[in-house]
Amino acid sequence: MKRKILFLILLFAVFFQASNGQEKNPIDSLPSYLKAWHFDKRTFETIPLEIDTNLNFYQHYNPIFRKSYASVYLGNIGSAGVSSFFFENQTQLRNSRLFTIREFKRNDFDILLSKHYAAYFLTPENIKFYNTNKPYTNIIYTTGSRSRKEQTFRIVHTQNITRYWNMGFVFNGIGSEGEYIRQKTSHKAYGFFSSLVKGRYSLHASFFNNKFEDEQNGGVALDSSNKNDDYLPVKLNNAQSTHFKRSFFLAQSIRFGKIKKHGTDSVFADSLQLAADTATHAPIASNVEKQKPKTANDSIAETDTTATETNASFVSSLFEYLRKPAKKDKYYASVNHSIRYEKNAHLYYDKNPREGFYKNIYIDSTTTDDSTYYHRLSNIFSLKLSENWNPYVRIGAYVSFTTEAVKFYNFHDFIRLINDTNYVDNSISFGLFNHLSEKWFFDLCASYYSSGYKADDYWAKLKVGRKFPVFKDTIGIYLFGLYEKAQPSFFAQRYYSNHFIWENNFGQKETKRIRLKIASKKSKLNLNLNYAELNNYVYFNTKAIPEQYNKKLTVYGASLDLALRFWLFRWYNKVFWQKSSDEAVVQLPEISAYSSFFIEKKLFKVLNLQFGFDAYYNTAWYAPRFMPATGQFYLQTKEKIENLPVVDIFVNLKLKNRALLFFKAENMTQIVTGEKIYPLYNYPTDGTAIKFGVSWWFHD
């Protein structure tokens, strides 16, 4: 992997030098301009994002812990992981809108294919789109100890082809030998993305290809005498899993219906249109201040705003254009269409399945060669009205029609030559929303499936929020709700492989979810209260096969975020509490906690420094086992897992607005106590190691 990383860095350096060697463009003397956003595939909304150059928590380079502080995983970067907090496994908390990045995730078809590797994948849901007047590149590299050969590499490059049309590419690489036998991971993912926003028309497109290859060892073979030995034997010596995920996405919108009178509210469509209009002509003079990020630490600062004398005439010719006021959204309605193709595959290979790890061998006792995959082609057609379609009724609405053609495959279907693994799911969805006010908002959306595998499935979601001024602070109160009836995953119903066979006839799952969130803007305090009521809940039992719980199951949970600042000291804390009505079905630690304490100081006016430690802790619980053959975590009742807090020491550095660096001594607990840390049953985490990472960005 080192050669490939060095080749990519060399290729970029040659490209960058060639670009600099060209005749200087007058536009180079203008301020840098960069906008980023997510695109929601269901509602066709664009969600603005900051260009993140934040130093806080930069040491969390492992995607598993970036997704959730309460995560547990197989011990080596790139391996499968799961959050120990029940509601974080079900929830995305990255955006305030309910149905833009969905607050409650639904179980889709890939339960066996990618569920526990989701943190690593490149998908249309997690890609950023850009608009910029100068090429933008971000390179991230991390490395660990030589014995593990751990490296990660990421590069994002984007630039505008025209004022309105942007293109870019992204590459992710993860490679690590791991500390224990048969723990190697090798992940490669790349993709291309493009956006065009001009007048009535907008387009968003992406293509991604992911390939993850992981050696599987089945966990270490433990007894009371060897738990802390330097060398630990493992249960599998010849097994490997491979995950493929490939997707293509294209969305187009045409807006119509001119607004006769504009209100004073600000919507992102305005800023996005302004981004397109000014991509190659960034604001100058008084307008520069309006385009600056809110804080210098969170966004890329603008560059020199003074043009050279040779460019003076060119710049002055732009003044008339640049001094025009920002355009308001001219259109209140849009017709939208998207198409998406996706292929997911899970392959499992073991050239010696007779080592005693598997309870059953059904097909071949000499070699296991299982394959499971599905294809999905979906089309969405929608009509949308923005909130300002009527000056008296400030409520937006949309209706959409979705058709999904899905094909499932595993060896069982090939042997029996059955053809009932092809489905066409048709659904209708609607939504009502208001995002115009800065003080309050609401979202209501629902969907019903009329045919296909999901026939008679339906769900409804609600989110309401209100902000209140309290003394010198702003308090936000948000209420989330979900009601859903849905078929279990196809592969939970039917699966056939060398070591597992099941034919189930599970009924529809019923889910009721409520979450209350209280957030303080000034004190950085966030309180979340969660409640879930589950009927016909599907889980993987102690035999690693799916089972349906035919009683009502309730789960309660709460989380508290608290950030404290005093002089040079910073202390960030996150605590989770949860309780299940049947702990034999949903096994959870009652308390999980994360704490980060550090000193922050600016040195020499150009260098920001953070020095401190992170600590992670779970109370004793029956942490799950992992089944490599299916890629699933499942219940175990043999041993409660209890560890001391895991402590990492870190130093974060930020050099102006050019680079971030971290140095980290990971898992200092083990070197102090001499005891290995087991976050999961029979899976120890890596021992004490020094890690280093750097992130460069170029925007000039």
N, C-alpha and C positions, 0 to 999 in steps of 0.2 A: 504494500500500500504506500510505502514511503516514496517509491519511484513515481507512482501516479500523482501523489500530492506535489512532489517537486516539479513534475512535468507541468501540472496545472498552474503552479506559481510562476514558472518560467514563461509559460505561454501568456499569462496575464501581463507579466512584466514587459515582454516583447510588444504586446498589443498596446500597453499603456505608453511605452516609449515611442512607438510609432505614431500614436495619436498626438503626443507632445511635439513630435518632430515636424508635424505638418504646419503649414502657414497658420499663424494665430488668427483665430476668428474674433471679430470685434465683440461678439457676444461674451467672450471669455472675461471681459472686464466688468460685466454686469454682476449683480449679486446672485449667489446660488439660490435656486428655487427648487423645492422638492416637496411633493405631496404623496401620501400613501393612504391606501384604504383597503378594506376587505369588501368582497362582493358576496351578498347572500343569494344563493341559488334559488331559494323558494320565493322570496318577495322582490328580488331584483333591486334591493336596496344597497347603497354604498355606505360603508361605515368608516368614518375617518379615523386614522391612526397617527400617532406620533412616530417619528423616526427614532427608534429607541437607542440612545447612547448613554443610558443611565448606568451609573456605577453600582448602585445598590443591587446586591444579590448576584452580581456578575459571576461569582464563584460557583454558582449552581449551573454547571455546564452540562450535566447529565439530563437528557430530555425527560427521563422518568421523574426526577425531582422538580423539574420546571413545571411539570403537569400537576403535581401534588406533593406537598411537603410530607404527607402521611403515607407515601408510597413505600412498598416493599417489593423487592425484585430478586432475581436469581443470583445476584452478586457481582456480575460482570456487565459493564456498559454494553448496551445493545441487546441484552437478554430480556425476557418477558417480565412484566411487572404489573402490579395492581395496587390501588389505593386501599389502605386499611380503614378509611373513613367511608362508610356506606354511601353517603350522599355525594361524595366527590366522584365515585364511580358512575353516578347517574347524571352528573351535572356539569355544564360548561358555565364558567363564571367570567368569561372574558369580555362581555359587553352588556350594557344595561338594557338592551332591547330583547324582548322575549323570543321573538321568532326570527331574528336576524342571525345570531349565533345561538342555537336553541338552548334554552335554559334547562330543559329536561330532555336528555337524549333517549331515543327509542332503540330497542334491540333490532338491528337489521339482520340481513341474512348471514353475515360473515362471523357468526359466533365462534366458529372453529378456525377461522382463517386469519384474523388479524386483531381480534379484540384486545389482546394483552400486549400488542406491539404498536398500538395506535399512536403512542408518543413519538415514534420515529418516522412515520410515513409522511411523504409529501402528497397532499390532496388538494382539490379545488377549495375545500373549506378553510385551509390554513395558509393559503398563499396570499401575499400582498400584491396589490397593483400600485403602479407609480405614475407620476407625471413630473418631469424634471426638465430644466433648461440646459443641464450639463450632465454628462454620464456619471452615474453613481455606482460604486462598487464597495462591497463589504466582504472582507476575508476574515474567517475565524479559524484558528488552529489551536488544538489542545493536545497535550501529551502527558504520559505517566511514566512509570518506572520501566526500565529497559527489559526486565525479566517478563513483564506482561505485554510489552510492545503495544501499549495502548495509545491510539491516536484518533482524533476526530478532525474533520476538515469540512468547512462550509464556505462556499462562495456564492454571492448574489451580485449580478451585474444587470443594470437596466439603463436605458437611454431612450430619448425620444427620437423617432425617425422624422416626424413632422411636429408641428405645434400641438397637434391633437393626438397623435398616434405614438404609443410607447411599446417597447418590446424589452424582454429580459430573459435571463436564464438563471437557474439555481442548481447547485450540486451539493449533496450531503454525503459524507463518507464517515463510517465508524468502523474501526478495527481494533481488536484486542485479543490477546492469547488467553487472558484470564490468569488467576493464581492457581487454579486447581485443574486436574486432568479433564480433558474434553470439555473445555469451557470457551473455546474460541468463537468469536463473533466477527462477521464481515458483512457490513451493510453498505449498499450503494444505492443512491437515489438521485435522479436528475429530472429536470423539467424545464419547460419554456412557458412563458406567459406573455400576454399582450392585451392592451386595452386601447380603445379609440372612443373619445367623447367629444362630439362636435354637434352643436345645435340640437336638432331633434333626435339625432341618432347616437346610440352608444353600443359598444361591443366589448365583451370580456371573453377571453379564450385562454385555455391552458392545456398542457399535456404533461403527464408525469409518469415516470417508470421507477418502480421500487423493487429491489431484489435484496432479500436478507437471508444469509446463510449462517446458521448457528449449530455448533456442535452441542449434543445433548449428553449429559452424564447421569441423569436420573437422581442426582443428589449424591452426597457422600455416604459411604457405608459406615455407620456409627455404632459404637457401643460406649459404655461409660468410661472405658480406659483410654480411648483414642480421640476423644472429642476435640482436644486442643493440640494434637500432634501437628508437626510441620507438614508431614506427608499424610494425606488422607486418601484411601482408596475410594473409588466411585462405583456406582451400580451398573452403568452402561459404558462400554468402551468402543462402540462402533456405530453410534446413532447420530443422525444429523437431520435437522429440519430446514426447509427452505420456504420462504414466503415471497410470493409475487403479488404486486398490486400495480395495475396499469390503468390510467384513466385519461379520457379526453373530454373537455368541456367547452361549450360555446354558447354564449348567451347574447341576445340582441334585443334592443328596445328602440321603439320609435314613439316619440312624444307628440302630443297634439292637444288642441283645445287651449287657445290663448287666454291668459288671465288678464282681465281688463283693468283690475286695480290690485296693486300689490300691498300686502300688509308690511308690518315692520319686523316680523319674526324672521329669524335666520334659520335656514335649512341647509343641509349639506349639499343639496343640488346646486345652490348658489356658489359655494366655495369650490365645488368640483368644476363647474363651468368656468369660474375664474381661473382655476388651475390650468384648464385647457387653453383659455384665451391668452394667458400670460406665461405659458411654458417656456417660450424662448425670449420673452420680454419681461423680465422680473421687475416689480415695482421699484421705483427710485424715489429718493428724497422723502417726503412725508409719508408716502405709501410704504416705505420700507418698514417702518415701525409696526404697521398693521400686519405685515407678513411675518414678523419675528415670532419664534416659538415662545411659549409662556415662560419657560425657564431654560437657562443655558445648559443645565445639566441633562435635561431630558431630550433635547433635540439638537440637531446639527446647527451650529451658528452660521450666520451669513458671512460671506467673505467680503473683501474690500469693495466698497460701493463707488469708488472714484474711477472714472474712465480716463484713459490716457489721452493726450492731446490728439494723437492720430485717430482716435475713435470718437472724438468730441462731436463731429458732425453726425456720425451715425447715431450716437446716443441722443443728441438733441432732437433728431427726427422722430424719436420714439415718445417724447414727452407728451405730445398731444394724445397719443393712444393710451399711454399709461395713466394719465390724469383723469381719464373717464371713470365715473363711479362704477363700483362692482355691479354686475348685472343681476337683477332678480330673476327667479325662475319664471320663464315666460309661459310654460305649459303646465296644465294641471292633470293631464291624463297620459297614459302610455299603454301601448300594446307590446307584449313581451313574449319571447320564445327562447327556450334553451334546449339543447340536446346534450346528452352525456352518455358515454360508453365506459364501462368499467369491467375489468377482469381481475378476480381475486383467486389465488391458488395457494393451497397448503400441501406441501410434499413432505413425507417422512420416510427415512431410509435407515435400516439397521441390518448390517450384513451378518449379524450373529444374534438372532432373537432368542436363543436358547440359554442366555446367561442367567435366567431365573428371575428377571425383573417383571415380566408380563405373566399375568395369571392365565391368559388364554392365547392360543395360537390357532387361528381358524383356517388359514389358507396355505401358508408356506412356512415350514419350520427352519428353512435354510436362510431365507432373506425376507425382510419386510420392505415393501416398496409401495407405500400408500399414497394416493393422490385424491385430493378433493378440491373442487373449484366451482365458481359460478361466474356467469356473464350477465351483465345487466345493461340494457339500452333503454334510456328514459327520455321522454319528451314532455316538456311543460309549456303550456300556452296560457297566458294570463292577461287580464285587463285590470289596470290599476288607476285609481283616482287619488291624487294627493290631498292633503288636508285643506289646501286653499282653492279647491274647485268651486267652493261656494263661500262668500264672505260671511255668511250668517251661520253656517254649519261647518265648524272647523274639525271635521272628522274625515280621515282618509279611509279608503276601502279597496280591497282587491278580491278577485275571484280567479281561480286557476284550475285547469284541467290537466291531469297527469296520466300518462300511459307508460308503464314499465314492462318491457319484455325481459323475462328472467329465465335462464337455463341453469339448472344445478347438475352437478356430476360427482359421483364417486364410484368406486369399483363395483359396488352393488348394482347400480343401474346398468353398467356395461354387461355384467354377467346375465342378468335377467332380461336385458333388452327392453326395459319398460320405457314408456314415453310420457309418463305423467310428471316428469321433472321440468317441463316447460310451462311457464305461466305468463299470462298477460294481466297485470294489475292495473285497473282503471280507478282513478279517484278524483274527487272534486274537493277543493279547499276554498275557504274564504277568510278574510280578516278585516277587522276594523281597528284603527289606530289614530293616535294623535301624538306627534313628537315635536310640535312647534313651540310649546311653552317651555321655558326654562324652569318653571316651578313644579309642573305636574305633567304626567303622561299616562297613557294606558295602551295596552295591546290586547286584542282578543282574536284568536284564530282557531279554526277547527278544520277537520278533514274527515272524509268518509270514503271507504273503498267499496266499490260496487261489484267487482269481479276479480278473479285471479286467486292466487294463494292467500292474499290478505282480504278476501271477500268478507264483508260485514265488519271489518276492523274500523274503528273510528277513535278520534281523540279531540280534545278541546283544551286550550291553554289560555290563561289569563294572567296579565301582569298590570298592576296599578302602582303608581309611584307619586309621591308628593314630597317637596322640599320645603322646610320651614326655617326662617331665620330665628336663631336662639342666641341672644346676646351678640357676640362677635363671631358666632359659628353658624354653620348651615347643617341642619339635620335632615337626612333623607329617610323616609319610611316607604318600604316597597313590599308588596304582597304578590307572591307567585302561586299559581294553581294549575294543576293538571288532572284531567280525568281521561283514562284510556282503556280501551278493550282491544286486545291484539293477539293474533296467532303467535305462538312461540316460534323461534327460529326454525327454518326448515331442517337444519342439521341437528337440532335437538329432537326432532320427530323421527328422522331416519338417518342412520349412519352405518356404514359397512366398511370394515378394514381388517387387517390381519390380526389385530388384538382386541378390537371392540366391534360389537354388532348390537344395534338396538332398533326396534320398530315400535314407536310410541304413537298414541292417539291422544295427545294432550289437548285439553280444552283451551278456550281463550283465556288469556291472562287479564285480570282487571287491576288497574293501578290508580290510586288516588294519592296525590301529592300536594302538600302545602308548605310554603317557605315564607317566613317573615324576616325581612332584613332591615336593620336600623344602622345607619352609617353617619358618622360625623366627619365633615370635611376638614376641619381644623385640627382636631385631636387624633385623626386617623384611626378612630375606633369603629370596628364593624362587628355587629352581632347578628348571627343567623340562627333562627329557630326552625327546625325541620320536622315534618311528620309525614310518614308514608304508610298507607294501608294497601296491602297486596293480597290479592286472591288468586289462587292457582299459580303461585310463584314457582318458577322453574329454576333448579339449581343442580350442581354436580355433587352427588353424594359421596360417601366414603369409598365406594367402588369405582369412582371416576366416571360414572355414567349419569345422564340427566334424569331427574326425578321431579314430579310435580307435587307440590304441597297443597292439599285440597282443603286446607283450613284458612281462615283469615290470619294474616301475619302483619304485625305492626312494628315499625321501627321509628324510634325517636332520636333526634340528634340536635346538637347545638355546636356552634363554633364561634370563637371570639378572636378577633384580631386587635392588637393593641401596640401602638408605636409610641415610644417615649424618647424625648430629646432633652439633654441638659448639657450646656457648654459644648465640649467636644464629643460627648458620649451619645451613642444611639443604641436603643434596645427595642428590638422588634420581636413580638411574641404571637404565636397562633396556637390555640388550644381547641381540641375536638373532644366532644362527649357524645356517646351514642349508646342505645340500648335496644335490644331486640326482644320481642315477645316469646320467641322460641330460639334459644341459643344453639339448639342442636341442628337448626336449619341455616340460620344466618349467624356465623361466628365472627365476633368483632372484639377488638380491644375497647374497654370502656373509655379509656383516656388515651389520646395521642397528643403529642405536643412538639412544637418546634420553637426554638429560641435562637436569636442572633444578637450578639452584643459586640459592638465595635466602637473604635475611636475614629473620628473623621477629621481630617486636617488638610488645608491647602498649603502647599509648599512652593516657594519660589514663584508664586503667581501663575504657574503653568501646570502644576502637578497636584491632583487630588489624591489623597491617601486614605485608605480604610484598613484598619488592623483590628482583628477580633476573632471570635469563634462562633461556630454554629453547633447546636445540640439537638438531637432527635431522640424521642422516647415514646414507647408504647407500654401500657400496662400488660401484664401477662394475659395471653390469649391463645386459643388453638389456631395458630397461624396455618394457612392452607398448605397442602402438598401441591406438587406440579406434575402433570402427566405429559411427558414429551410427545407421545404418540398422537395426542389430540390438541396439544397446545393449551390445555385448560388447567386452571387452579381448581382444586376440589377439597372437600371437607376431610379433616382428620381429627381423631379424638384420642390419639396415643399420648401426646405430650403437649403441655402448655409451654409456649415460648416466652421466656422472660429474660431481658437483657438489661445491662446498665445503659445509661444514655450514651449514644454514639456522638463523639465530639470531633469536629474538624477545626483546625486553625487556619486562617486565611489572611492574605494581604491583597487588597485590590488597589490598582493604580489607574488613573485617567490622565493622559497627556493631552492638554488642551482639548480640542475637539477632533483629534486624529486617531487615538488608539486607547483601548482598554487592555489591562493586563491583570492576571491574578496568579498568585502562588498559594498553594494549599497543601497542608499536611493533613491527609485524610485518615479518619478512623484512629485518632490518637488514643482512644479508649483501650484498644488491644495492646498497644505497646506499654501502657501503664499497668494494666491488669494481667497481661499474659494470657487472656482468655479470648477465644474467637467469638465473633458476633454472628448469631444465627437469626436473621430477620424472618426466614421461612423454615419450615420443617425440613431438615437435612440439607439446607442450602446456606453455607456460611458466606458472609460478605467478604470482599477483598480486605486484606490486612492493611496495616499502616503503609502509606505511600505518599510520595511528593508529586503533586500535579501542577502543571503550568499551562496557562492559556493566554492567547492574545487575540484581539479583534482590531483590525484596521478598517477604516473607511475612507474612500476617496470621492470627492465631489467637486472637482475643479479641472 
